[in-house]
Amino acid sequence: MTQSATDLEGILIRDIDGNYYFRVYEDGEFTDYKIYHHDLKIKILDNDAVIYKNNDENYIDYSLRTLGKD
């Protein structure tokens, strides 16, 4: 079975082994999808996501306030 993933909303998660999944919640339950797509377009909607630029490393993390570092 296949269905379009266009406009599907979920959360990008990473397991303890470093594998990424797309988690979709529905009716109090969730489904984790492995990501095989190599250039999947993502739009970040999380108000607490912040871009950090430090020398040679650029990354996205929680805000300093959330991390208790403000």
Biopython code that builds the backbone (N, CA, C, O; Angstrom):
import numpy as np
from Bio.PDB.StructureBuilder import StructureBuilder

atoms = [
    (1, "MET", "N", (0.834, -1.183, 0.000)),
    (1, "MET", "CA", (0.000, 0.000, 0.000)),
    (1, "MET", "C", (0.878, 1.246, 0.000)),
    (1, "MET", "O", (1.892, 1.296, 0.696)),
    (2, "THR", "N", (0.495, 2.233, -0.766)),
    (2, "THR", "CA", (1.189, 3.520, -0.762)),
    (2, "THR", "C", (0.170, 4.634, -0.638)),
    (2, "THR", "O", (-0.992, 4.486, -1.018)),
    (3, "GLN", "N", (0.628, 5.749, -0.101)),
    (3, "GLN", "CA", (-0.201, 6.952, -0.046)),
    (3, "GLN", "C", (0.730, 8.142, -0.066)),
    (3, "GLN", "O", (1.893, 8.029, 0.322)),
    (4, "SER", "N", (0.243, 9.259, -0.506)),
    (4, "SER", "CA", (1.047, 10.464, -0.575)),
    (4, "SER", "C", (1.409, 10.940, 0.830)),
    (4, "SER", "O", (0.581, 10.883, 1.739)),
    (5, "ALA", "N", (2.634, 11.406, 1.004)),
    (5, "ALA", "CA", (3.074, 11.989, 2.270)),
    (5, "ALA", "C", (2.979, 13.514, 2.245)),
    (5, "ALA", "O", (3.309, 14.167, 3.235)),
    (6, "THR", "N", (2.540, 14.079, 1.141)),
    (6, "THR", "CA", (2.419, 15.529, 1.021)),
    (6, "THR", "C", (1.498, 16.079, 2.107)),
    (6, "THR", "O", (0.402, 15.561, 2.318)),
    (7, "ASP", "N", (1.941, 17.114, 2.785)),
    (7, "ASP", "CA", (1.218, 17.794, 3.866)),
    (7, "ASP", "C", (1.079, 16.963, 5.140)),
    (7, "ASP", "O", (0.338, 17.353, 6.042)),
    (8, "LEU", "N", (1.767, 15.839, 5.234)),
    (8, "LEU", "CA", (1.743, 15.039, 6.453)),
    (8, "LEU", "C", (2.549, 15.772, 7.526)),
    (8, "LEU", "O", (3.668, 16.214, 7.268)),
    (9, "GLU", "N", (1.986, 15.899, 8.719)),
    (9, "GLU", "CA", (2.663, 16.607, 9.793)),
    (9, "GLU", "C", (3.128, 15.621, 10.839)),
    (9, "GLU", "O", (2.392, 14.704, 11.206)),
    (10, "GLY", "N", (4.352, 15.802, 11.326)),
    (10, "GLY", "CA", (4.904, 14.922, 12.329)),
    (10, "GLY", "C", (6.131, 15.534, 12.955)),
    (10, "GLY", "O", (6.356, 16.741, 12.862)),
    (11, "ILE", "N", (6.919, 14.704, 13.589)),
    (11, "ILE", "CA", (8.117, 15.162, 14.291)),
    (11, "ILE", "C", (9.304, 14.331, 13.825)),
    (11, "ILE", "O", (9.214, 13.107, 13.727)),
    (12, "LEU", "N", (10.424, 15.004, 13.537)),
    (12, "LEU", "CA", (11.654, 14.306, 13.209)),
    (12, "LEU", "C", (12.288, 13.864, 14.523)),
    (12, "LEU", "O", (12.562, 14.693, 15.391)),
    (13, "ILE", "N", (12.521, 12.566, 14.671)),
    (13, "ILE", "CA", (13.124, 12.051, 15.898)),
    (13, "ILE", "C", (14.382, 11.260, 15.555)),
    (13, "ILE", "O", (14.574, 10.816, 14.422)),
    (14, "ARG", "N", (15.232, 11.096, 16.565)),
    (14, "ARG", "CA", (16.456, 10.308, 16.402)),
    (14, "ARG", "C", (16.514, 9.299, 17.540)),
    (14, "ARG", "O", (16.302, 9.651, 18.701)),
    (15, "ASP", "N", (16.802, 8.044, 17.206)),
    (15, "ASP", "CA", (16.891, 7.029, 18.254)),
    (15, "ASP", "C", (18.298, 7.012, 18.861)),
    (15, "ASP", "O", (19.167, 7.775, 18.440)),
    (16, "ILE", "N", (18.516, 6.144, 19.846)),
    (16, "ILE", "CA", (19.797, 6.136, 20.541)),
    (16, "ILE", "C", (20.961, 5.672, 19.667)),
    (16, "ILE", "O", (22.123, 5.878, 20.016)),
    (17, "ASP", "N", (20.649, 5.047, 18.530)),
    (17, "ASP", "CA", (21.690, 4.627, 17.588)),
    (17, "ASP", "C", (21.972, 5.677, 16.516)),
    (17, "ASP", "O", (22.820, 5.465, 15.649)),
    (18, "GLY", "N", (21.261, 6.815, 16.570)),
    (18, "GLY", "CA", (21.487, 7.884, 15.606)),
    (18, "GLY", "C", (20.645, 7.789, 14.350)),
    (18, "GLY", "O", (20.862, 8.555, 13.411)),
    (19, "ASN", "N", (19.684, 6.864, 14.303)),
    (19, "ASN", "CA", (18.800, 6.732, 13.147)),
    (19, "ASN", "C", (17.651, 7.731, 13.254)),
    (19, "ASN", "O", (17.102, 7.945, 14.335)),
    (20, "TYR", "N", (17.298, 8.332, 12.138)),
    (20, "TYR", "CA", (16.210, 9.303, 12.124)),
    (20, "TYR", "C", (14.908, 8.670, 11.657)),
    (20, "TYR", "O", (14.893, 7.793, 10.793)),
    (21, "TYR", "N", (13.817, 9.138, 12.252)),
    (21, "TYR", "CA", (12.477, 8.679, 11.902)),
    (21, "TYR", "C", (11.549, 9.887, 11.843)),
    (21, "TYR", "O", (11.810, 10.923, 12.455)),
    (22, "PHE", "N", (10.473, 9.733, 11.100)),
    (22, "PHE", "CA", (9.419, 10.742, 11.051)),
    (22, "PHE", "C", (8.247, 10.161, 11.829)),
    (22, "PHE", "O", (7.644, 9.172, 11.413)),
    (23, "ARG", "N", (7.923, 10.789, 12.974)),
    (23, "ARG", "CA", (6.866, 10.282, 13.856)),
    (23, "ARG", "C", (5.576, 11.041, 13.608)),
    (23, "ARG", "O", (5.546, 12.271, 13.645)),
    (24, "VAL", "N", (4.505, 10.290, 13.354)),
    (24, "VAL", "CA", (3.197, 10.871, 13.083)),
    (24, "VAL", "C", (2.227, 10.411, 14.174)),
    (24, "VAL", "O", (2.065, 9.215, 14.415)),
    (25, "TYR", "N", (1.585, 11.382, 14.826)),
    (25, "TYR", "CA", (0.605, 11.084, 15.868)),
    (25, "TYR", "C", (-0.795, 11.125, 15.279)),
    (25, "TYR", "O", (-1.123, 11.993, 14.470)),
    (26, "GLU", "N", (-1.614, 10.169, 15.700)),
    (26, "GLU", "CA", (-3.008, 10.135, 15.266)),
    (26, "GLU", "C", (-3.821, 9.358, 16.292)),
    (26, "GLU", "O", (-3.483, 8.227, 16.641)),
    (27, "ASP", "N", (-4.875, 9.965, 16.762)),
    (27, "ASP", "CA", (-5.784, 9.327, 17.724)),
    (27, "ASP", "C", (-5.066, 8.802, 18.962)),
    (27, "ASP", "O", (-5.354, 7.701, 19.429)),
    (28, "GLY", "N", (-4.125, 9.595, 19.498)),
    (28, "GLY", "CA", (-3.418, 9.223, 20.719)),
    (28, "GLY", "C", (-2.334, 8.179, 20.534)),
    (28, "GLY", "O", (-1.712, 7.765, 21.512)),
    (29, "GLU", "N", (-2.092, 7.745, 19.318)),
    (29, "GLU", "CA", (-1.045, 6.776, 19.027)),
    (29, "GLU", "C", (-0.095, 7.369, 17.995)),
    (29, "GLU", "O", (-0.388, 8.408, 17.403)),
    (30, "PHE", "N", (1.035, 6.715, 17.779)),
    (30, "PHE", "CA", (1.977, 7.228, 16.788)),
    (30, "PHE", "C", (2.518, 6.109, 15.916)),
    (30, "PHE", "O", (2.519, 4.935, 16.288)),
    (31, "THR", "N", (2.979, 6.521, 14.737)),
    (31, "THR", "CA", (3.665, 5.625, 13.814)),
    (31, "THR", "C", (5.004, 6.264, 13.483)),
    (31, "THR", "O", (5.055, 7.449, 13.156)),
    (32, "ASP", "N", (6.088, 5.498, 13.562)),
    (32, "ASP", "CA", (7.417, 5.967, 13.171)),
    (32, "ASP", "C", (7.744, 5.447, 11.781)),
    (32, "ASP", "O", (7.642, 4.249, 11.514)),
    (33, "TYR", "N", (8.135, 6.351, 10.902)),
    (33, "TYR", "CA", (8.511, 5.990, 9.536)),
    (33, "TYR", "C", (10.016, 6.148, 9.379)),
    (33, "TYR", "O", (10.559, 7.212, 9.677)),
    (34, "LYS", "N", (10.696, 5.106, 8.918)),
    (34, "LYS", "CA", (12.104, 5.227, 8.558)),
    (34, "LYS", "C", (12.203, 6.197, 7.396)),
    (34, "LYS", "O", (11.285, 6.282, 6.580)),
    (35, "ILE", "N", (13.300, 6.925, 7.312)),
    (35, "ILE", "CA", (13.470, 7.903, 6.231)),
    (35, "ILE", "C", (14.525, 7.384, 5.261)),
    (35, "ILE", "O", (15.711, 7.324, 5.586)),
    (36, "TYR", "N", (14.076, 7.009, 4.063)),
    (36, "TYR", "CA", (14.985, 6.578, 3.009)),
    (36, "TYR", "C", (15.187, 7.683, 1.974)),
    (36, "TYR", "O", (16.169, 7.668, 1.232)),
    (37, "HIS", "N", (14.275, 8.625, 1.925)),
    (37, "HIS", "CA", (14.328, 9.757, 0.990)),
    (37, "HIS", "C", (15.586, 10.564, 1.285)),
    (37, "HIS", "O", (15.775, 10.993, 2.424)),
    (38, "HIS", "N", (16.448, 10.784, 0.301)),
    (38, "HIS", "CA", (17.746, 11.401, 0.574)),
    (38, "HIS", "C", (17.757, 12.923, 0.532)),
    (38, "HIS", "O", (18.747, 13.522, 0.951)),
    (39, "ASP", "N", (16.710, 13.575, 0.048)),
    (39, "ASP", "CA", (16.693, 15.046, 0.043)),
    (39, "ASP", "C", (15.277, 15.560, 0.295)),
    (39, "ASP", "O", (14.732, 16.350, -0.476)),
    (40, "LEU", "N", (14.712, 15.095, 1.379)),
    (40, "LEU", "CA", (13.342, 15.414, 1.757)),
    (40, "LEU", "C", (13.237, 16.873, 2.196)),
    (40, "LEU", "O", (14.010, 17.329, 3.038)),
    (41, "LYS", "N", (12.294, 17.590, 1.632)),
    (41, "LYS", "CA", (12.078, 18.992, 1.986)),
    (41, "LYS", "C", (11.361, 19.066, 3.333)),
    (41, "LYS", "O", (10.361, 18.383, 3.550)),
    (42, "ILE", "N", (11.883, 19.906, 4.241)),
    (42, "ILE", "CA", (11.322, 20.042, 5.584)),
    (42, "ILE", "C", (11.055, 21.517, 5.875)),
    (42, "ILE", "O", (11.842, 22.387, 5.502)),
    (43, "LYS", "N", (9.942, 21.783, 6.541)),
    (43, "LYS", "CA", (9.618, 23.125, 7.007)),
    (43, "LYS", "C", (9.535, 23.061, 8.534)),
    (43, "LYS", "O", (8.728, 22.307, 9.078)),
    (44, "ILE", "N", (10.360, 23.844, 9.223)),
    (44, "ILE", "CA", (10.383, 23.818, 10.683)),
    (44, "ILE", "C", (9.294, 24.739, 11.208)),
    (44, "ILE", "O", (9.255, 25.924, 10.875)),
    (45, "LEU", "N", (8.410, 24.186, 12.031)),
    (45, "LEU", "CA", (7.289, 24.932, 12.608)),
    (45, "LEU", "C", (7.439, 25.131, 14.113)),
    (45, "LEU", "O", (6.617, 25.811, 14.727)),
    (46, "ASP", "N", (8.454, 24.561, 14.704)),
    (46, "ASP", "CA", (8.675, 24.606, 16.147)),
    (46, "ASP", "C", (9.207, 25.985, 16.550)),
    (46, "ASP", "O", (10.276, 26.393, 16.097)),
    (47, "ASN", "N", (8.468, 26.698, 17.395)),
    (47, "ASN", "CA", (8.882, 28.033, 17.833)),
    (47, "ASN", "C", (10.106, 28.009, 18.738)),
    (47, "ASN", "O", (10.723, 29.050, 18.965)),
    (48, "ASP", "N", (10.464, 26.854, 19.254)),
    (48, "ASP", "CA", (11.598, 26.742, 20.161)),
    (48, "ASP", "C", (12.855, 26.236, 19.458)),
    (48, "ASP", "O", (13.855, 25.954, 20.117)),
    (49, "ALA", "N", (12.819, 26.118, 18.143)),
    (49, "ALA", "CA", (13.995, 25.685, 17.390)),
    (49, "ALA", "C", (14.824, 26.924, 17.022)),
    (49, "ALA", "O", (14.298, 27.913, 16.513)),
    (50, "VAL", "N", (16.121, 26.842, 17.291)),
    (50, "VAL", "CA", (17.024, 27.978, 17.061)),
    (50, "VAL", "C", (18.226, 27.497, 16.252)),
    (50, "VAL", "O", (18.731, 26.397, 16.474)),
    (51, "ILE", "N", (18.678, 28.325, 15.317)),
    (51, "ILE", "CA", (19.886, 28.033, 14.539)),
    (51, "ILE", "C", (21.085, 28.626, 15.273)),
    (51, "ILE", "O", (21.085, 29.800, 15.642)),
    (52, "TYR", "N", (22.096, 27.804, 15.476)),
    (52, "TYR", "CA", (23.341, 28.240, 16.096)),
    (52, "TYR", "C", (24.451, 28.142, 15.065)),
    (52, "TYR", "O", (24.529, 27.168, 14.317)),
    (53, "LYS", "N", (25.315, 29.159, 15.027)),
    (53, "LYS", "CA", (26.469, 29.168, 14.132)),
    (53, "LYS", "C", (27.703, 29.409, 14.982)),
    (53, "LYS", "O", (27.897, 30.502, 15.514)),
    (54, "ASN", "N", (28.545, 28.374, 15.109)),
    (54, "ASN", "CA", (29.751, 28.442, 15.924)),
    (54, "ASN", "C", (30.937, 27.965, 15.100)),
    (54, "ASN", "O", (31.077, 26.768, 14.850)),
    (55, "ASN", "N", (31.784, 28.884, 14.680)),
    (55, "ASN", "CA", (32.972, 28.566, 13.897)),
    (55, "ASN", "C", (32.624, 27.664, 12.714)),
    (55, "ASN", "O", (31.969, 28.111, 11.773)),
    (56, "ASP", "N", (33.049, 26.413, 12.750)),
    (56, "ASP", "CA", (32.824, 25.501, 11.630)),
    (56, "ASP", "C", (31.565, 24.658, 11.789)),
    (56, "ASP", "O", (31.263, 23.832, 10.927)),
    (57, "GLU", "N", (30.820, 24.857, 12.887)),
    (57, "GLU", "CA", (29.652, 24.028, 13.132)),
    (57, "GLU", "C", (28.378, 24.862, 13.133)),
    (57, "GLU", "O", (28.268, 25.845, 13.866)),
    (58, "ASN", "N", (27.427, 24.466, 12.313)),
    (58, "ASN", "CA", (26.101, 25.071, 12.288)),
    (58, "ASN", "C", (25.099, 23.993, 12.668)),
    (58, "ASN", "O", (25.145, 22.881, 12.142)),
    (59, "TYR", "N", (24.185, 24.326, 13.592)),
    (59, "TYR", "CA", (23.240, 23.308, 14.024)),
    (59, "TYR", "C", (21.941, 23.931, 14.518)),
    (59, "TYR", "O", (21.865, 25.136, 14.760)),
    (60, "ILE", "N", (20.937, 23.103, 14.661)),
    (60, "ILE", "CA", (19.639, 23.506, 15.184)),
    (60, "ILE", "C", (19.438, 22.784, 16.507)),
    (60, "ILE", "O", (19.641, 21.575, 16.610)),
    (61, "ASP", "N", (19.030, 23.557, 17.529)),
    (61, "ASP", "CA", (18.794, 22.981, 18.848)),
    (61, "ASP", "C", (17.655, 23.761, 19.498)),
    (61, "ASP", "O", (17.043, 24.630, 18.878)),
    (62, "TYR", "N", (17.388, 23.434, 20.755)),
    (62, "TYR", "CA", (16.405, 24.211, 21.520)),
    (62, "TYR", "C", (16.997, 25.599, 21.807)),
    (62, "TYR", "O", (18.203, 25.807, 21.673)),
    (63, "SER", "N", (16.143, 26.534, 22.200)),
    (63, "SER", "CA", (16.609, 27.869, 22.558)),
    (63, "SER", "C", (17.451, 27.798, 23.825)),
    (63, "SER", "O", (17.347, 26.847, 24.600)),
    (64, "LEU", "N", (18.284, 28.809, 24.026)),
    (64, "LEU", "CA", (19.117, 28.870, 25.229)),
    (64, "LEU", "C", (18.253, 28.881, 26.492)),
    (64, "LEU", "O", (18.622, 28.300, 27.512)),
    (65, "ARG", "N", (17.105, 29.547, 26.411)),
    (65, "ARG", "CA", (16.217, 29.602, 27.557)),
    (65, "ARG", "C", (15.721, 28.203, 27.938)),
    (65, "ARG", "O", (15.703, 27.844, 29.116)),
    (66, "THR", "N", (15.323, 27.427, 26.943)),
    (66, "THR", "CA", (14.869, 26.068, 27.192)),
    (66, "THR", "C", (15.985, 25.197, 27.754)),
    (66, "THR", "O", (15.755, 24.342, 28.609)),
    (67, "LEU", "N", (17.188, 25.427, 27.261)),
    (67, "LEU", "CA", (18.338, 24.659, 27.726)),
    (67, "LEU", "C", (18.856, 25.140, 29.080)),
    (67, "LEU", "O", (19.787, 24.555, 29.634)),
    (68, "GLY", "N", (18.249, 26.216, 29.618)),
    (68, "GLY", "CA", (18.652, 26.753, 30.917)),
    (68, "GLY", "C", (19.968, 27.495, 30.875)),
    (68, "GLY", "O", (20.681, 27.554, 31.876)),
    (69, "LYS", "N", (20.304, 28.071, 29.707)),
    (69, "LYS", "CA", (21.585, 28.749, 29.539)),
    (69, "LYS", "C", (21.448, 30.237, 29.234)),
    (69, "LYS", "O", (22.414, 30.852, 28.784)),
    (70, "ASP", "N", (20.291, 30.829, 29.462)),
    (70, "ASP", "CA", (20.154, 32.261, 29.136)),
    (70, "ASP", "C", (20.444, 33.138, 30.314)),
    (70, "ASP", "O", (20.372, 34.362, 30.204)),
]
sb = StructureBuilder()
sb.init_structure("model")
sb.init_model(0)
sb.init_chain("A")
sb.init_seg("    ")
for serial, (resi, resn, name, xyz) in enumerate(atoms, 1):
    if name == "N":
        sb.init_residue(resn, " ", resi, " ")
    sb.init_atom(name, np.array(xyz, "f"), 0.0, 1.0, " ", f" {name:<3s}", serial, name[0])
structure = sb.get_structure()
